[in-house]
Amino acid sequence: MRKTVPALIIAAFVAAIIIALLAGRYPISPIDIGKILLSELGIEGNWQPATQEMQSVLIRIRLPRILLALVVGASLSVAGAVFQALFRNPLASPDLLGATAGASFGAVLALLFFPPLSPWVSLSSFAFGVAAVLAAYYMAAKSRDRSTSVLILAGIVVSSVFQAGISILKYVADPYNELQAIVFWLMGSFQAAKWDTIFWPLIITIVCTTLITIVGWRLNIMSQDDEQALSLGIDIAKWRAFYIITSALMIAVCIAVCGTVGWVGLVVPHIARFLVGPEHRRLIIVTAFVGGTLMLLMDTTARSLFSSEIPISIMTSVIGAPFLGYLVLSQKRG
């Protein structure tokens, strides 16, 4: 069965992109999509060109949103897989070390002074997301106990502090303007996707995922126990910092552009592990493709199911929570 897994994953990935291109409140036929894409590549034919409105919807709205959903799904899923191996905890997720809470606090703070589409909102979110992880890591490094349990506890402390900060900012926000923007941002959305907002998430995701894949064999060892890793010459402190920083960069840059997205980083690594096993050089690549595919399908559903768009965090919770329950029950039967 596992020999056919790559083909099935690629087929699902391509199918999700095709569905996302076709779906939406503004219908575009496959023929028109082909015309528009060929014309963008400089290939002109004798066919009747698509309307300017169709071209604008596809090129400026739908394609950037599709790419951003793929990038965010891949980033959060890869970060979740890294954290689950690093902390040897199947319930580890991208928000474990406070990146989500820190990035959310940064965005909420900026929303009190700037409009929702201002670049300062994304910059503040990214900066506080990275700062939260660095604070958790610094706190754990100052402890006498260098185990992963202390790092997890430090992440819980940092997350709690930033969550309290978010509550304070929501309390003092203007309930008629600022509070509405804050609540909507915290629920997550890809509505603000544009070509210029995709560049850094795409670059950081590609670079960090590639680096993690290249040195993925170390995750295989570090997911066992510290004594075994030390006996094989692995510098635990150095490589733990590497994996945490690369994952934190991916988490922070994605949350900065689309808001809070839960469950994907927790659930997708389990699906990928079921498909290809625990070897992390394969697992990371499969996790990225599966995460991007599922995120794109959920976003397509969120923007197409009703006349008004459903926040993406609602969709991920509706799908992710029952799936996690299924995992728990299936393991119990096993």
C-alpha positions as CSV (number, residue, x, y, z in Angstrom):
1,M,0.0,0.0,0.0
2,R,2.8,2.4,0.9
3,K,4.2,2.3,-2.6
4,T,1.0,4.0,-3.9
5,V,1.0,6.6,-1.1
6,P,3.1,9.3,-3.0
7,A,0.9,9.0,-6.0
8,L,-2.3,9.3,-3.9
9,I,-0.9,12.3,-2.0
10,I,0.1,14.1,-5.2
11,A,-3.3,13.3,-6.8
12,A,-5.1,14.7,-3.8
13,F,-2.9,17.8,-3.8
14,V,-3.6,18.5,-7.4
15,A,-7.4,17.8,-7.0
16,A,-7.6,20.2,-4.1
17,I,-6.0,23.0,-6.2
18,I,-8.4,22.3,-9.1
19,I,-11.4,22.3,-6.7
20,A,-10.2,25.6,-5.1
21,L,-9.8,27.2,-8.6
22,L,-13.3,26.3,-9.6
23,A,-15.2,26.8,-6.3
24,G,-16.4,30.1,-5.0
25,R,-19.3,32.6,-5.1
26,Y,-18.0,33.9,-8.5
27,P,-18.1,30.8,-10.8
28,I,-15.3,30.4,-13.3
29,S,-15.4,27.5,-15.8
30,P,-12.4,25.3,-16.4
31,I,-12.1,26.6,-19.9
32,D,-12.0,30.2,-18.7
33,I,-9.4,29.2,-16.1
34,G,-7.2,27.7,-18.9
35,K,-7.6,30.8,-21.0
36,I,-6.6,33.1,-18.2
37,L,-3.6,31.0,-17.1
38,L,-2.3,30.6,-20.7
39,S,-2.7,34.3,-21.4
40,E,-0.7,35.1,-18.2
41,L,2.0,32.8,-19.5
42,G,2.1,34.8,-22.8
43,I,0.3,32.2,-24.9
44,E,-2.4,33.7,-27.0
45,G,-4.8,31.7,-29.2
46,N,-7.8,32.2,-31.4
47,W,-10.3,31.7,-28.6
48,Q,-12.4,34.5,-27.1
49,P,-10.5,36.0,-24.1
50,A,-12.0,35.9,-20.6
51,T,-13.5,39.0,-19.2
52,Q,-11.4,41.4,-17.2
53,E,-13.5,40.7,-14.1
54,M,-12.8,37.0,-14.4
55,Q,-9.1,37.6,-14.7
56,S,-9.1,39.9,-11.7
57,V,-10.9,37.3,-9.5
58,L,-8.7,34.5,-10.5
59,I,-5.3,36.2,-10.6
60,R,-5.6,38.8,-7.8
61,I,-8.0,37.0,-5.3
62,R,-8.2,33.2,-5.9
63,L,-4.7,32.2,-6.7
64,P,-3.0,34.2,-3.9
65,R,-5.5,32.7,-1.4
66,I,-4.9,29.2,-2.7
67,L,-1.1,29.6,-2.4
68,L,-1.4,31.1,1.1
69,A,-3.6,28.3,2.3
70,L,-1.1,25.7,1.0
71,V,1.8,27.5,2.7
72,V,0.0,27.9,6.1
73,G,-1.2,24.3,6.1
74,A,2.3,23.0,5.3
75,S,4.0,25.2,7.8
76,L,1.8,24.5,10.8
77,S,1.8,20.8,10.0
78,V,5.6,20.5,9.7
79,A,6.0,22.5,12.9
80,G,3.6,20.2,14.7
81,A,5.5,17.1,13.4
82,V,8.8,18.6,14.7
83,F,7.3,19.4,18.1
84,Q,5.8,15.9,18.5
85,A,9.1,14.3,17.8
86,L,11.2,16.8,19.8
87,F,9.0,16.6,22.9
88,R,8.1,12.9,22.4
89,N,4.5,13.9,22.9
90,P,1.8,13.0,20.4
91,L,-0.4,15.9,21.7
92,A,2.3,18.5,20.9
93,S,1.1,21.2,18.6
94,P,2.5,24.5,17.2
95,D,1.1,26.6,20.1
96,L,3.1,24.5,22.6
97,L,5.9,27.1,23.2
98,G,3.7,30.2,23.1
99,A,4.2,31.2,19.5
100,T,0.5,31.3,18.8
101,A,-0.3,33.3,21.9
102,G,2.6,35.7,21.3
103,A,1.7,36.3,17.7
104,S,-1.9,36.8,18.6
105,F,-1.0,39.3,21.3
106,G,1.2,41.2,18.8
107,A,-1.6,41.4,16.3
108,V,-4.2,42.5,18.8
109,L,-1.9,45.2,20.2
110,A,-1.3,46.5,16.7
111,L,-5.0,46.4,15.9
112,L,-5.6,49.0,18.6
113,F,-3.5,51.5,16.6
114,F,-3.7,50.4,13.0
115,P,-6.4,49.2,10.6
116,P,-6.7,45.4,10.1
117,L,-4.9,45.4,6.7
118,S,-2.0,47.5,7.8
119,P,1.4,45.7,7.4
120,W,2.2,46.8,11.0
121,V,-0.3,44.2,12.2
122,S,1.6,41.4,10.5
123,L,5.0,42.7,11.6
124,S,3.9,43.0,15.2
125,S,2.4,39.6,15.2
126,F,5.5,38.0,13.7
127,A,7.8,39.8,16.2
128,F,5.9,38.8,19.3
129,G,5.5,35.2,18.1
130,V,9.2,34.8,17.7
131,A,9.8,36.7,21.0
132,A,7.4,34.4,22.9
133,V,9.3,31.2,21.8
134,L,12.7,32.8,22.6
135,A,11.4,33.8,26.0
136,A,10.2,30.3,26.7
137,Y,13.5,28.8,25.6
138,Y,15.5,31.4,27.6
139,M,13.4,30.5,30.7
140,A,14.0,26.8,30.3
141,A,17.7,27.4,29.6
142,K,18.1,29.1,33.0
143,S,16.6,26.1,34.8
144,R,18.8,23.4,36.3
145,D,16.7,20.8,34.7
146,R,17.3,20.8,30.9
147,S,14.7,18.2,30.1
148,T,11.9,18.9,27.5
149,S,9.3,18.9,30.4
150,V,10.8,22.2,31.7
151,L,10.6,23.7,28.2
152,I,7.0,22.7,27.9
153,L,6.2,24.3,31.3
154,A,8.0,27.4,30.2
155,G,5.9,27.5,27.0
156,I,2.7,27.2,29.1
157,V,3.9,30.1,31.3
158,V,4.6,32.3,28.3
159,S,1.3,31.4,26.7
160,S,-0.6,32.2,29.8
161,V,1.0,35.6,30.1
162,F,0.2,36.5,26.5
163,Q,-3.3,35.2,26.8
164,A,-3.8,37.4,29.8
165,G,-2.5,40.3,27.7
166,I,-4.9,39.5,24.9
167,S,-7.8,39.5,27.4
168,I,-6.7,42.9,28.8
169,L,-6.4,44.4,25.3
170,K,-9.9,43.1,24.4
171,Y,-11.3,44.6,27.6
172,V,-9.9,48.1,26.8
173,A,-10.7,48.0,23.1
174,D,-13.5,50.0,21.5
175,P,-16.4,47.5,21.4
176,Y,-17.9,49.0,18.2
177,N,-14.8,49.0,16.0
178,E,-11.5,47.6,17.5
179,L,-13.1,44.7,19.3
180,Q,-14.8,43.4,16.2
181,A,-11.6,43.5,14.2
182,I,-9.7,41.7,17.0
183,V,-12.3,38.9,17.3
184,F,-12.4,38.4,13.6
185,W,-8.6,38.3,13.4
186,L,-8.4,35.8,16.2
187,M,-10.8,33.5,14.4
188,G,-8.4,33.3,11.4
189,S,-9.1,34.0,7.7
190,F,-7.3,34.0,4.3
191,Q,-9.4,37.0,3.1
192,A,-6.4,39.3,3.1
193,A,-4.3,37.1,0.9
194,K,-2.4,39.1,-1.8
195,W,0.7,38.4,-3.8
196,D,2.8,40.7,-1.7
197,T,1.7,39.1,1.6
198,I,2.7,35.6,0.4
199,F,6.4,36.2,-0.3
200,W,7.8,35.9,3.2
201,P,5.6,33.0,4.4
202,L,6.5,31.1,1.2
203,I,10.2,31.7,1.4
204,I,10.5,31.0,5.1
205,T,8.3,27.8,4.7
206,I,10.4,26.5,1.8
207,V,13.8,27.2,3.5
208,C,12.8,25.9,7.0
209,T,11.1,22.8,5.7
210,T,14.1,22.0,3.5
211,L,16.5,22.4,6.3
212,I,14.4,20.3,8.7
213,T,14.1,17.6,6.0
214,I,17.8,17.5,5.3
215,V,18.7,17.0,9.0
216,G,15.5,15.0,9.7
217,W,17.5,11.9,10.6
218,R,18.5,13.6,13.9
219,L,14.8,13.9,14.8
220,N,14.6,10.1,14.5
221,I,17.2,9.8,17.2
222,M,16.1,12.7,19.4
223,S,12.5,11.4,19.4
224,Q,13.8,8.3,21.4
225,D,15.6,9.6,24.5
226,D,18.4,12.0,25.5
227,E,20.8,9.3,26.6
228,Q,20.6,7.5,23.2
229,A,21.1,10.8,21.4
230,L,24.1,11.7,23.5
231,S,25.7,8.3,23.0
232,L,25.4,8.8,19.2
233,G,27.1,12.1,19.3
234,I,24.1,14.4,18.9
235,D,24.4,17.8,20.5
236,I,21.0,17.9,22.0
237,A,21.0,21.6,23.1
238,K,22.2,22.8,19.7
239,W,19.8,20.8,17.6
240,R,16.9,21.4,19.9
241,A,17.4,25.1,19.5
242,F,17.7,24.7,15.7
243,Y,14.4,22.8,15.4
244,I,12.6,25.2,17.8
245,I,13.8,28.3,16.0
246,T,13.0,27.1,12.5
247,S,9.5,25.9,13.6
248,A,8.9,29.1,15.5
249,L,9.7,31.2,12.4
250,M,7.2,29.2,10.3
251,I,4.5,29.4,12.9
252,A,4.9,33.1,13.6
253,V,5.0,34.2,9.9
254,C,1.9,32.1,9.1
255,I,-0.1,33.4,12.0
256,A,1.0,36.9,11.2
257,V,-0.7,36.8,7.8
258,C,-3.9,34.8,8.5
259,G,-4.6,34.8,12.2
260,T,-5.0,31.9,14.6
261,V,-5.4,28.5,13.0
262,G,-5.8,25.5,15.4
263,W,-5.8,21.7,15.2
264,V,-4.0,21.4,11.8
265,G,-0.5,21.1,13.4
266,L,-1.8,18.5,15.9
267,V,-3.8,16.3,13.6
268,V,-1.9,16.2,10.2
269,P,1.4,14.7,11.6
270,H,-0.7,11.7,12.8
271,I,-2.2,11.2,9.3
272,A,1.2,11.5,7.7
273,R,2.8,9.1,10.2
274,F,0.0,6.6,9.4
275,L,0.7,6.9,5.7
276,V,4.6,6.7,5.6
277,G,5.7,5.8,9.1
278,P,7.9,7.7,11.6
279,E,11.1,8.2,9.5
280,H,11.3,12.0,9.6
281,R,12.9,12.7,6.2
282,R,9.9,11.2,4.5
283,L,7.5,12.2,7.2
284,I,8.2,16.0,7.0
285,I,7.7,16.1,3.2
286,V,4.4,14.1,3.4
287,T,3.3,16.2,6.3
288,A,3.8,19.4,4.3
289,F,1.8,18.1,1.3
290,V,-1.0,16.6,3.5
291,G,-1.2,19.7,5.6
292,G,-1.4,22.0,2.6
293,T,-4.0,19.9,0.9
294,L,-6.3,19.7,4.0
295,M,-6.0,23.4,4.7
296,L,-6.8,24.3,1.1
297,L,-9.9,22.0,1.2
298,M,-11.1,23.5,4.5
299,D,-10.6,27.0,3.2
300,T,-12.4,26.2,0.0
301,T,-15.3,24.9,2.0
302,A,-15.2,27.9,4.4
303,R,-15.6,30.4,1.5
304,S,-18.0,28.4,-0.6
305,L,-20.4,26.7,1.8
306,F,-22.5,29.8,2.7
307,S,-23.0,33.3,1.4
308,S,-20.8,34.6,4.1
309,E,-17.3,33.2,4.8
310,I,-16.8,30.9,7.8
311,P,-13.6,31.7,9.9
312,I,-11.0,29.1,9.2
313,S,-10.4,28.3,12.8
314,I,-14.1,27.1,13.1
315,M,-13.5,24.8,10.1
316,T,-10.3,23.3,11.5
317,S,-11.9,22.8,14.9
318,V,-15.0,21.1,13.4
319,I,-12.8,18.6,11.5
320,G,-9.8,18.3,13.8
321,A,-11.5,17.6,17.1
322,P,-13.6,14.6,15.9
323,F,-10.5,13.2,14.1
324,L,-8.5,13.5,17.3
325,G,-11.2,11.6,19.2
326,Y,-11.1,8.9,16.5
327,L,-7.4,8.6,17.0
328,V,-7.8,8.2,20.7
329,L,-10.6,5.5,20.4
330,S,-8.7,3.6,17.6
331,Q,-5.5,3.4,19.8
332,K,-7.6,2.2,22.7
333,R,-9.0,-0.6,20.6
334,G,-5.6,-1.4,19.3
